[in-house]
């Protein structure tokens, strides 16, 4: 079951805020006056004490997660070699405008994804699931994927062979350096799988996204375009890696996502 942590945090903010607020407005003065009459120290009910302590903490976490940066964990190898299974990443929530948490409604629009951005978005076929892919096409682009090479508006995107890349249980893949949007990034190609050619026109308000592990990624080639309203943010930093098979990978810490 997928848990919407923003919704959980919002509910916690409301519960703790209401408990603390009602006590402050209706009961605190009476409690203090009664304690003073009896010459005793006024003590808050345990529920109010917890609410008073938790409310500002939960509010800060809610605001940071909702408007600044949100953590995610990479569950699959569809973005190899850029992102590995077990990578814990941070996603900038303000890169493509300001959206209201939970409602996901954009209230301030000042930027859009560029070709080459690694983005997190709500999966178009199930909005409760978050996906991460690389934007390769922006509105109006003609995207052609032919003989395992990417063409944008008829122009091939440069590729440079870097050698082999070992993928656990799947053998060796060809590691290529691709230039997209003027920036370099690495991709993987499985030379044992035949090329599947396709062509798309990206509509307004949508983006074409692909995994860097090109032959092991279910992306826009399978389920279509990413609507702008599904965007969560831009992935920019790996702050930890923990793979259940191998434990922590310290070399991944502090890696900037490109």
Buried (B, 14 or more C-beta within 10 A) or exposed (E): EEEEBBEEBBEBBEBBBEBBEEBEEEEBEEBEEEEEEEEEEEEBEEEBBBBBEBBEEBBEBBEEBBBEBBEBEBEBBBBBBBBBBBBBBBBBBBBBBBBEBBEBEBEEEEEBBBBBBBBBBBBBEEEEEBBBBBBBBBBEBBBBBEEBBBBBEEEEBEBEEEEEBEBEEBEBBBBBEBEBBEEEBBBBBBEEEEBEEEEBEBEEEBBBBBBBBBBBBBBBBEBBBBBBBBBBBBBBBBBBBBBEEEEEBEEBBEBEBE
